[in-house]
Amino acid sequence: MDELIAKAKAEGRVNSVGMPDTWANWQETWADLQKEYGLAHQDTDMSSAQEIAKFAAEKDNATADIGDVGATFGPIAVDKGVVQPYKPTTWDQVPDWAKDKDGNWVIAYTGTIAFIADKQRVKDVPKSWADLKNSPYKITVGDVSSASQAVNGVLAANYALGGTEADLTPALNYFAELAKQKRLAMVDPSVANLEKGEVEVAVIWDFNGLNYRDQIDTNRFEVVIPSDGSVTSGYATIINKYAKNPHAAMLTREFIFSDKGQLNLARGYARPIRFEHLTIPEDVQKKLLPQAQYAKAKPVTDAAAWEKSSKELPSLWQQKVLINQ
């Protein structure tokens, strides 16, 4: 660790992608790394697919050292040969399902797909996918061709409708029907668009929904886990194989998986992967949704089938859903 810290300090900075201040409270982690190790930081926000493409395109001219990608994109980054391994000292406290055996990707926190509704525009907040279908409201999913949040939103609906990771037909039919009704909004479910009133109901990670709600107006927005089914998944750090600041990137991962780094994520409404090994302060617990809402949320059980389906989803979405817009 002393050697890693010395080398990271010598590099003096870490450049991230897909790890903006407002997402899962990354801002506190960047501030801590600056304060404790003198690491300057810059982030460029982008989707999981864009991060991997950037690592691959830039190669030796790398401008990014570390990224944060949806769980299904970790193995894709390994297949593309754009990542390098590093196992943090808390490695043994990370469940096997949440890490690559060689340390090429490691899930730092989990999220569950939720709805966020703007009560200024939505009279009766939908509590389930069934409620949503029977409502008059427009729904925002995001870009399923690149955003892990959007891809998991489709899977969450599929679970609620009795589908599996191998067959997304129930969810595709569901969203196709919404598209026919002109109720599928193309706007991105970002904090800025929510604040501007451009979103009625969005499908979003719980940690993003709770964060955006509290950022804008706690009373204006309601966040709920759909009661008829949802998915719990995670986000993994990947270190660029071509990183200009590799030791700073490794130290960043080390910090993210420390008690302090994990609690930073919890303050950003995300569930830390080492949850069972942490003492979560009461004020942090109060920020989160009641555990009872998560009764029908479940993790991916057939990872191989889901990896295949998620790769096929962008073209299926075009063929089955967007064609009805």
LINBELBEL-V863181 format. One record per residue. N is the residue number from 1. RES is the residue in three letters. PSI is psi in radians with two decimals (none if undefined). Layout:
# LINBELBEL-V863181
N,RES,PSI
N,RES,PSI
This chain:
# LINBELBEL-V863181
1,MET,-0.72
2,ASP,-0.71
3,GLU,-0.74
4,LEU,-0.79
5,ILE,-0.76
6,ALA,-0.78
7,LYS,-0.67
8,ALA,-0.74
9,LYS,-0.63
10,ALA,-0.64
11,GLU,-0.70
12,GLY,-0.11
13,ARG,2.83
14,VAL,2.27
15,ASN,2.17
16,SER,2.85
17,VAL,2.44
18,GLY,0.44
19,MET,1.00
20,PRO,2.77
21,ASP,-0.73
22,THR,-0.23
23,TRP,2.05
24,ALA,0.50
25,ASN,0.65
26,TRP,-0.46
27,GLN,-0.66
28,GLU,-0.62
29,THR,-0.77
30,TRP,-0.69
31,ALA,-0.72
32,ASP,-0.71
33,LEU,-0.60
34,GLN,-0.80
35,LYS,-0.76
36,GLU,-0.53
37,TYR,0.02
38,GLY,0.43
39,LEU,2.03
40,ALA,2.76
41,HIS,2.54
42,GLN,2.44
43,ASP,2.55
44,THR,2.01
45,ASP,2.34
46,MET,2.96
47,SER,2.94
48,SER,-0.82
49,ALA,-0.70
50,GLN,-0.63
51,GLU,-0.85
52,ILE,-0.72
53,ALA,-0.65
54,LYS,-0.81
55,PHE,-0.78
56,ALA,-0.69
57,ALA,-0.68
58,GLU,-0.55
59,LYS,-2.10
60,ASP,-0.17
61,ASN,0.59
62,ALA,2.32
63,THR,-0.08
64,ALA,2.50
65,ASP,-0.62
66,ILE,2.61
67,GLY,2.98
68,ASP,2.00
69,VAL,2.69
70,GLY,2.66
71,ALA,-0.69
72,THR,-0.32
73,PHE,-0.25
74,GLY,-0.96
75,PRO,-0.55
76,ILE,-0.72
77,ALA,-0.64
78,VAL,-0.78
79,ASP,-0.63
80,LYS,-0.20
81,GLY,0.61
82,VAL,0.15
83,VAL,2.81
84,GLN,2.64
85,PRO,2.62
86,TYR,2.17
87,LYS,2.04
88,PRO,2.85
89,THR,-0.31
90,THR,0.28
91,TRP,-0.76
92,ASP,-0.31
93,GLN,0.02
94,VAL,2.19
95,PRO,2.62
96,ASP,-0.64
97,TRP,-0.32
98,ALA,0.27
99,LYS,2.64
100,ASP,2.34
101,LYS,-0.44
102,ASP,-0.08
103,GLY,0.33
104,ASN,-0.48
105,TRP,2.57
106,VAL,2.23
107,ILE,2.17
108,ALA,-0.46
109,TYR,2.74
110,THR,2.77
111,GLY,2.83
112,THR,2.42
113,ILE,2.29
114,ALA,3.02
115,PHE,2.50
116,ILE,2.23
117,ALA,2.39
118,ASP,1.85
119,LYS,-0.21
120,GLN,-0.38
121,ARG,-0.28
122,VAL,2.00
123,LYS,-0.87
124,ASP,1.84
125,VAL,2.14
126,PRO,2.37
127,LYS,-0.08
128,SER,2.91
129,TRP,-0.59
130,ALA,-0.79
131,ASP,-0.77
132,LEU,-0.77
133,LYS,-0.64
134,ASN,0.08
135,SER,2.98
136,PRO,0.06
137,TYR,2.64
138,LYS,2.49
139,ILE,2.44
140,THR,2.17
141,VAL,-0.58
142,GLY,-2.95
143,ASP,1.79
144,VAL,-0.14
145,SER,-0.26
146,SER,-0.39
147,ALA,2.16
148,SER,-0.62
149,GLN,-0.78
150,ALA,-0.74
151,VAL,-0.78
152,ASN,-0.48
153,GLY,-0.69
154,VAL,-0.74
155,LEU,-0.68
156,ALA,-0.80
157,ALA,-0.68
158,ASN,-0.75
159,TYR,-0.80
160,ALA,-0.52
161,LEU,0.17
162,GLY,0.17
163,GLY,3.06
164,THR,3.04
165,GLU,-0.51
166,ALA,-0.39
167,ASP,1.88
168,LEU,0.21
169,THR,-0.81
170,PRO,-0.76
171,ALA,-0.70
172,LEU,-0.71
173,ASN,-0.70
174,TYR,-0.89
175,PHE,-0.50
176,ALA,-0.69
177,GLU,-0.73
178,LEU,-0.69
179,ALA,-0.71
180,LYS,-0.59
181,GLN,0.06
182,LYS,0.64
183,ARG,0.16
184,LEU,1.83
185,ALA,2.45
186,MET,-0.04
187,VAL,2.57
188,ASP,2.38
189,PRO,1.05
190,SER,2.85
191,VAL,-0.64
192,ALA,-0.76
193,ASN,-0.60
194,LEU,-0.80
195,GLU,-0.65
196,LYS,-0.14
197,GLY,0.39
198,GLU,-0.01
199,VAL,2.28
200,GLU,-1.10
201,VAL,2.28
202,ALA,2.60
203,VAL,2.12
204,ILE,2.71
205,TRP,2.52
206,ASP,-0.70
207,PHE,-0.57
208,ASN,-0.79
209,GLY,-0.81
210,LEU,-0.69
211,ASN,-0.86
212,TYR,-0.74
213,ARG,-0.88
214,ASP,-0.50
215,GLN,-0.73
216,ILE,-1.09
217,ASP,1.91
218,THR,-0.61
219,ASN,-0.32
220,ARG,-0.52
221,PHE,2.56
222,GLU,2.35
223,VAL,2.24
224,VAL,2.55
225,ILE,2.18
226,PRO,2.24
227,SER,-0.28
228,ASP,0.05
229,GLY,2.48
230,SER,3.06
231,VAL,2.46
232,THR,2.17
233,SER,-2.98
234,GLY,3.04
235,TYR,2.41
236,ALA,2.49
237,THR,2.44
238,ILE,2.38
239,ILE,2.21
240,ASN,2.21
241,LYS,-0.55
242,TYR,0.27
243,ALA,2.37
244,LYS,-0.42
245,ASN,1.12
246,PRO,-0.64
247,HIS,-0.61
248,ALA,-0.65
249,ALA,-0.75
250,MET,-0.72
251,LEU,-0.61
252,THR,-0.81
253,ARG,-0.74
254,GLU,-0.80
255,PHE,-0.71
256,ILE,-0.61
257,PHE,0.03
258,SER,2.93
259,ASP,-0.78
260,LYS,-0.79
261,GLY,-0.68
262,GLN,-0.67
263,LEU,-0.54
264,ASN,-0.77
265,LEU,-0.71
266,ALA,-0.62
267,ARG,-0.32
268,GLY,0.33
269,TYR,0.10
270,ALA,2.65
271,ARG,1.98
272,PRO,2.52
273,ILE,-0.46
274,ARG,0.50
275,PHE,-0.79
276,GLU,-0.27
277,HIS,0.12
278,LEU,2.73
279,THR,1.93
280,ILE,2.07
281,PRO,2.63
282,GLU,-0.67
283,ASP,-0.53
284,VAL,-0.74
285,GLN,-0.61
286,LYS,-0.39
287,LYS,-0.35
288,LEU,2.83
289,LEU,2.71
290,PRO,2.43
291,GLN,-0.52
292,ALA,-0.49
293,GLN,-0.31
294,TYR,0.19
295,ALA,-0.68
296,LYS,0.20
297,ALA,2.40
298,LYS,2.71
299,PRO,2.90
300,VAL,2.27
301,THR,-0.51
302,ASP,1.49
303,ALA,-0.68
304,ALA,-0.77
305,ALA,-0.70
306,TRP,-0.65
307,GLU,-0.74
308,LYS,-0.84
309,SER,-0.69
310,SER,-0.55
311,LYS,-0.58
312,GLU,-0.33
313,LEU,-0.78
314,PRO,-0.77
315,SER,-0.65
316,LEU,-0.66
317,TRP,-0.74
318,GLN,-0.82
319,GLN,-0.68
320,LYS,-0.51
321,VAL,-1.07
322,LEU,-0.43
323,ILE,-0.37
324,ASN,-0.08
325,GLN,none
